[in-house]
């Protein structure tokens, strides 16, 4: 089954170029394009794609607001930001709104294709230089929250530590369940406990936060 994609960018050259290269892949299909945030949102509601490639600076409705609206009506659609802006505030805002990845437009085609496949498998997709910028932004937030916190102070059980490390490496619940020989329900219970201990309830934000201590 093909991965169905919508491309949203206000530059027609970018839209057309991406459509051309992605449609060359046997398992990818661009089912629509959009020139602004409202068009992107309406296209997602109508077509329910697997992936939305979205620029963060869009007319009519900006990328962050578009992500938030898309996730409210079609949670299964994975949103990957594809932009020229490597700004920590943009990155944090996009991830907090529900984006599963943040890529820069200088990315190689093969890396973009790999990122699309990773996103479908519930993995967080960001190149190292974006992760670095995000870490800078998060470090400011974390330092305001607590200047002296350490991994030990989370008081994780041994099993929670195993799960935390796997989450930080990009494992989804099913993969954690398989590796640890426990049910997905048990994995969810452990993750709920982990969220409670770190004070974060969003998985993407939690993973990024935990990477500070376990990667």
C-alpha positions, 0 to 999 in steps of 0.5 A: 500500500502506498504512503499518501502525501499532501505537500503544502508550500506557498512556492509552486516550484517547491510543490511541483519539484517535491511532487515530481521526485516523490512520485518516482518512488513506488510506495509514495503517492502525492495525492494533493498540494496546497499553496497556503495553510487553509488549503492544506487544512481543507485538503487534509480533511478531504483526503486524510493523507498519511503524511502532510509535508508543511512549510512553517511560514504559510499565508492565510494560516501559519504552519503551527496553527495548521498543524494544530488544526490538522491534528484535531480533525485527523490525528492519524495524519503525520505532519512533517515541517519542511522549511528553511527556518532553523529557529528553536522557537519555530521548532518547539512550537511545531512539535508542541502543536503535534508535528512529528518532524522538522526538516530543512529544505536543504535535505537530500531527497533520499533522506526526505524519503527515509524521513517519510517512512520513519514518520509513518512508523511513529518515529520522530524525524529531525536532522542533527542540526535541528536537534541541536537547535531544539536542544538549545531551546529546550535547555532554556525551558528546562533550566527555568523549570529546574536548574539542578535536576538529575536523572536519578531524581526522577526516581524511575524503577528499573523497568521504567528506565528500560522503557525511557531509554527505548523511547529516547531511541525512537521505539514505539509502544508495540516495539517496546512491548515486543522487546521486553515481552510485556503487553502494550497495555503494560507499556502504556501504564509504565509510560503514564507513570513516566509522564507523571514523574517528569511532568510532561504528557505529550510523547514527543516533548517527553522523548526530547526531554528524556534524551537530555539524560538517557542518550 
